[in-house]
Structure formats: C-alpha cells, structure tokens
Amino acid sequence: MNRTRLFWTLALLTLTLGPAGAAPGKFYIIGMGTSPDLVSLRGDRILRQAELFVLEDASDKEAWKEYIGDKETWVAPHGSRVGYGVDPDKVKDPEVRAIVARNAKLRQDAADKIRDAVAAGKIVVAPCWGDPMVYGTVWYLEVLPKDFPSEIIPGVGAFQAASAALKKSTTFGYDTNSVILTMCDFPGRADTNEKLMKTGTSLVIYTMHLDYPKVFGQLKRYYPASTPVAVVCFAGDPEKEEVILSTVGSFLKEVNYRKLPPDLHTLFVGKFLVKGQARVDGLIGAEAFVSRMHGTTAAPAGKPKK
C-alpha cells in the first residue's frame, strides 16, 4: 500500500471510529409498531446493537425482552411529558408547580443520561410503541443539542395497523380525499374536534380518555346518522385484533364503549368504510380513459357533447 492510500485509509478510519478507535455513539428513537413483530428491519438491526434502552414504563422491558435481555435500561416516565413547555417558576399553584418542576427534572435527567452514554460511544435506543411521529415521544431530541447525533426510525402506528385491519383505505372517502387524525379535546386547544368535523372528511380518532357520548353528540351534528364507523381493538396483534362496525346514529346503543380496551383501540368515521375506493368522479375518470385510449375528447362533467 503506497503512502497516499495509507493516509486516506487512516483518515477514513478516524472519521468513522472517532478518537482512539472508539465506535461513534448515537441516539435512536425507534417505532416498535403496534405489535412486537411489526418492528421494521432497520429498527431490528439497531435494536440488536443497542447498549442502553430508554423506556417510558418499566413494563416495556418485558414487552421487548428479546432485544433488551440484561442490557442497561433507564425509565423516563410517559407522564414526564406533563408540563413540557411550561416554566415552573411561572406556575402559581404550589402543587401544580411541584409536578411541573419534578417532570422537568425527569426530562433533564433522561437527556443527561442519553448525552453521557452517546459521548461514551454507546448506541442508545428509545423504543416507542406504534409510530413515534403520531402522538409518540420525541421531546428527547428537543431538549438535546440540535446537532446531537440522532435518528428516528418510523414504525407501524395505530393508524396504519388499524386501517389494515379494516382492509379499507381511509384516503378514499368517495367525495373527500383527506383524513384527519385527532384525539380528545383539551383546554386551550384551537383545532377542536367539532371544528374538524365541519369538514365532513374521514376521521381517525385516537381514543385516549375519549368522551364517547360527547364525541358522538358532535358527530351527529355534522355527519348523517347512516355514516359508518368502526372501532379497531389491538390493531396489528394477530391474536387479539378485533373490528367492531356500527354507524354514527347507532354506535352508543350498539357498542359497549365502556368495555373497550383503554388506549388500545382506535375509532374510524367515514364513507370509505362502505364505499371503499369508489369515487364520486368515477364517470369522469372513465371518460378521460376512453379519450386517451381512442383519441376522442370527453365532454367536461355536466356539459353535453356537441
């Protein structure tokens, strides 16, 4: 090997491995899917390399024991997101201020743990149920430096898994072509569910703490009573998955919504559930197809051919 090639080889190794041959550390947030066997191939590869797991609940250690084994874990509780974005010093109520301050410390402790482990050359993973980009936990990256070595690996979220269970594409709404993902309203929220319902498009409602009588009272004001609805429980779980079908007008009478598994079911509302991929403009598409195939000119919808 000549000197020039040796120089560039050593330079490349230095950039790849870092000082003293130490492997570079990195922080990953990995979507684990709605069932343990739905993790992506890329996620699986990184999970097997991980040396520290940052969990939202101690019980997750059992759920992902295949990957974690006896490796180090750190718990940054799911509830530590409460108060995020609020300055504790500006909270007047002493009890609320204590909660906000405690959670701020929990988040900072997690960030410090991640930063120190990555600086030591470790692969750190925060596994996230479903897809972290839909109501998941990504605040880690917001409290770490902007140039921190990190990556988010998406997963199969409840929206995708439950849609697959329904075997219907939510983006085909017959006379609509959009889907709104939402959840229960909260104080101060600007895009309340009732405002969203006015669009009349398909809805996917994440049901954490959902007030069903309130939501269906709202739905009845903007959707015909015959509008189909569906609840998917345990989406993506090959043994527990269940689909419950009803309508806007009948749901509260037909479905025992109080017995649905908390946080493990998703509500769908929309014509797509019965229309499938049929579209109100189907005839227009057919005329355009004939025009392309036979060189004829189709008349615009609603206008007679001359």
C-alpha positions in Angstrom: 0.0 0.0 0.0 1.5 3.3 -1.0 1.7 6.3 1.4 -1.2 8.2 -0.2 -3.6 5.3 0.0 -2.4 4.6 3.6 -3.0 8.3 4.6 -6.6 8.3 3.2 -7.3 4.9 4.8 -6.2 6.1 8.2 -8.2 9.4 7.7 -11.3 7.4 6.9 -10.9 5.2 9.9 -10.5 8.3 12.1 -13.7 9.8 10.8 -15.6 6.5 11.1 -14.4 5.3 14.5 -13.5 8.6 16.2 -10.6 9.1 18.6 -8.6 6.0 19.8 -10.7 3.7 17.6 -13.8 4.2 19.7 -17.1 3.5 17.9 -19.3 6.6 17.5 -22.3 6.8 19.7 -25.8 7.6 18.5 -29.3 8.0 19.9 -32.2 6.4 18.1 -36.0 6.7 18.6 -37.5 3.6 17.1 -41.1 2.9 16.3 -41.8 -0.6 17.6 -45.2 -1.0 15.8 -48.5 -1.9 17.5 -47.3 -5.5 18.0 -43.7 -6.6 18.8 -43.5 -8.4 15.4 -44.2 -5.3 13.4 -40.8 -3.6 14.0 -39.0 -2.7 10.8 -35.9 -4.4 9.6 -33.8 -1.3 10.1 -35.2 -1.0 13.7 -34.5 -4.6 14.4 -30.8 -4.1 13.3 -30.3 -1.1 15.5 -32.1 -2.6 18.5 -29.7 -5.6 18.5 -26.8 -3.2 18.6 -28.2 -1.0 21.4 -26.4 -0.8 24.8 -28.8 1.4 26.6 -32.6 1.4 26.4 -34.6 4.4 27.4 -38.1 3.3 28.3 -41.4 5.1 29.1 -42.5 2.4 31.5 -40.7 -0.4 33.4 -43.2 -2.9 31.9 -41.8 -2.2 28.4 -38.7 -4.2 29.5 -40.9 -7.4 29.4 -42.6 -6.4 26.1 -39.2 -6.1 24.3 -37.2 -8.6 26.3 -35.9 -10.2 23.2 -33.9 -7.1 22.5 -33.2 -5.8 26.0 -32.2 -9.0 27.8 -29.9 -7.9 30.6 -28.8 -4.7 28.9 -28.9 -1.4 30.8 -32.3 0.4 30.9 -33.4 3.8 32.0 -37.0 4.9 32.6 -38.2 8.3 31.5 -41.8 8.0 32.6 -44.5 8.6 30.0 -46.1 11.1 32.4 -42.9 13.2 32.4 -44.2 15.0 29.3 -46.8 16.7 31.5 -45.9 20.3 31.9 -43.4 20.3 29.0 -43.1 23.8 27.6 -44.1 25.4 30.9 -41.7 27.4 33.1 -42.2 26.0 36.7 -41.4 29.4 38.2 -44.4 30.9 36.4 -46.9 28.4 37.9 -48.9 29.9 40.8 -50.4 26.8 42.3 -47.7 25.2 44.5 -48.9 21.6 43.9 -49.0 22.1 40.1 -45.7 23.8 40.2 -44.2 20.9 42.1 -45.4 18.5 39.4 -44.1 20.7 36.6 -40.7 21.0 38.3 -40.5 17.3 39.0 -41.2 16.4 35.4 -38.8 18.9 34.1 -36.1 17.3 36.2 -37.1 13.8 34.9 -36.7 15.0 31.4 -33.4 16.7 32.1 -32.1 13.5 33.8 -33.1 11.5 30.8 -31.4 13.9 28.4 -28.2 13.8 30.6 -28.2 10.1 30.6 -28.6 9.9 26.8 -25.9 12.6 26.2 -23.4 10.9 28.5 -23.9 7.4 27.0 -23.6 8.7 23.4 -20.4 10.6 24.4 -19.0 7.3 25.7 -19.6 5.8 22.3 -22.8 3.9 23.1 -25.8 3.1 20.9 -28.8 4.4 22.8 -32.4 3.5 21.9 -35.7 4.8 23.0 -38.3 2.2 21.8 -41.7 3.7 21.1 -45.0 1.8 20.7 -46.5 2.4 17.3 -45.0 5.2 15.3 -43.2 7.9 17.4 -44.3 10.6 14.9 -48.0 10.2 15.8 -48.6 11.2 19.4 -45.3 9.5 20.3 -42.4 10.7 22.4 -39.8 12.8 20.6 -39.2 15.5 23.1 -35.8 13.9 23.8 -34.5 15.5 20.7 -35.9 18.9 21.6 -34.0 19.0 24.9 -30.8 17.7 23.5 -28.4 19.9 21.4 -29.6 20.5 17.8 -26.6 18.8 16.3 -26.8 15.8 18.6 -26.2 12.5 16.7 -29.6 11.0 16.4 -32.1 9.3 14.1 -35.8 8.5 14.2 -36.8 5.1 12.7 -40.5 5.1 12.0 -42.8 2.3 12.9 -46.3 0.9 12.1 -48.6 3.1 14.0 -52.2 2.6 15.1 -53.5 4.5 12.0 -51.7 2.1 9.6 -52.3 -1.1 11.6 -56.0 -0.4 12.2 -56.6 0.7 8.6 -55.0 -2.6 7.5 -57.4 -4.5 9.9 -60.3 -2.7 8.2 -59.0 -3.6 4.8 -60.1 -0.2 3.5 -58.1 2.8 2.5 -59.1 5.8 4.6 -57.9 8.3 1.9 -60.7 7.2 -0.4 -63.8 8.9 1.0 -66.0 8.8 -2.1 -66.4 12.6 -2.3 -63.5 13.5 0.0 -59.8 12.8 -0.3 -58.3 13.6 3.1 -58.1 12.1 6.6 -57.9 13.9 9.9 -56.1 12.2 12.8 -57.2 13.6 16.1 -57.8 12.8 19.7 -59.8 14.1 22.7 -60.1 17.8 23.1 -58.1 19.6 25.9 -58.3 23.0 27.5 -56.9 25.8 25.2 -56.9 23.6 22.1 -57.6 25.6 18.9 -58.5 22.8 16.5 -61.3 21.3 18.5 -62.9 18.1 17.2 -66.2 19.9 16.4 -64.3 22.4 14.1 -62.6 19.4 12.4 -65.9 17.6 11.9 -67.3 20.5 9.9 -65.1 19.5 7.0 -67.1 16.2 6.7 -64.0 14.2 5.8 -62.8 10.9 7.2 -61.8 10.9 10.9 -59.4 8.7 12.8 -59.7 9.4 16.5 -57.1 8.2 19.0 -59.3 7.3 21.9 -57.1 8.1 25.0 -59.6 9.4 27.6 -62.3 9.9 24.9 -65.7 11.0 26.0 -67.8 8.9 23.7 -71.2 10.5 24.3 -69.8 13.9 23.7 -68.0 12.9 20.6 -71.0 11.2 19.0 -73.2 14.1 20.0 -70.9 16.3 17.9 -70.7 13.8 15.1 -74.5 13.7 14.7 -74.5 17.4 14.0 -72.1 17.1 11.0 -72.4 13.5 9.7 -75.6 11.7 8.6 -76.8 9.1 11.1 -76.1 6.4 8.5 -72.4 7.3 8.3 -70.4 4.1 9.0 -68.0 4.0 12.0 -65.6 1.3 13.1 -63.5 0.6 16.2 -60.4 -1.5 15.9 -59.0 -3.0 19.1 -55.5 -4.3 19.5 -54.6 -3.3 15.9 -51.8 -5.4 14.5 -51.9 -8.1 17.2 -52.6 -11.4 15.3 -54.3 -13.0 18.3 -56.3 -10.1 19.9 -57.2 -7.8 16.9 -60.9 -7.1 16.7 -63.1 -4.9 14.4 -66.4 -3.5 15.6 -68.7 -1.9 12.9 -71.6 0.5 13.5 -72.9 3.9 12.4 -72.9 7.4 13.8 -76.6 7.1 14.8 -76.4 3.6 16.4 -72.9 3.4 18.0 -73.8 4.4 21.5 -76.7 1.9 21.6 -74.9 -1.0 19.8 -71.4 -0.8 21.2 -70.4 -1.2 24.9 -67.7 1.5 24.6 -67.0 1.5 28.3 -65.6 -2.0 28.0 -63.2 -1.2 25.1 -59.5 -1.7 26.0 -58.2 1.6 27.3 -55.6 3.2 25.0 -55.6 0.1 22.7 -58.4 0.9 20.3 -58.9 3.4 17.5 -62.2 5.0 16.2 -62.7 5.5 12.4 -65.5 7.6 10.9 -66.2 7.9 7.2 -67.9 6.7 4.0 -64.7 4.9 3.0 -65.8 2.1 5.3 -68.6 1.1 2.8 -67.6 2.9 -0.4 -64.1 1.5 -0.5 -62.1 3.1 -3.3 -65.2 4.1 -5.3 -65.2 7.8 -6.1 -67.9 10.3 -7.0 -65.9 11.3 -10.0 -65.6 7.8 -11.3 -67.5 8.6 -14.5 -65.2 11.5 -15.3 -62.2 9.2 -14.9 -63.9 6.7 -17.3 -64.5 9.3 -20.0 -60.9 10.5 -19.7 -59.7 6.9 -20.1 -61.7 6.4 -23.2 -60.3 9.7 -24.6 -56.7 8.6 -24.0 -57.2 5.2 -25.5 -59.3 6.1 -28.5 -58.2 9.6 -29.3 -61.6 11.1 -28.6 -62.4 14.1 -26.5 -64.6 13.5 -23.4 -67.0 16.3 -22.6 -66.5 18.0 -19.2 -68.7 16.7 -16.4 -72.2 18.3 -16.5 -71.8 19.5 -20.2 -73.3 17.6 -23.1 -71.1 16.6 -26.0 -71.7 18.6 -29.2 
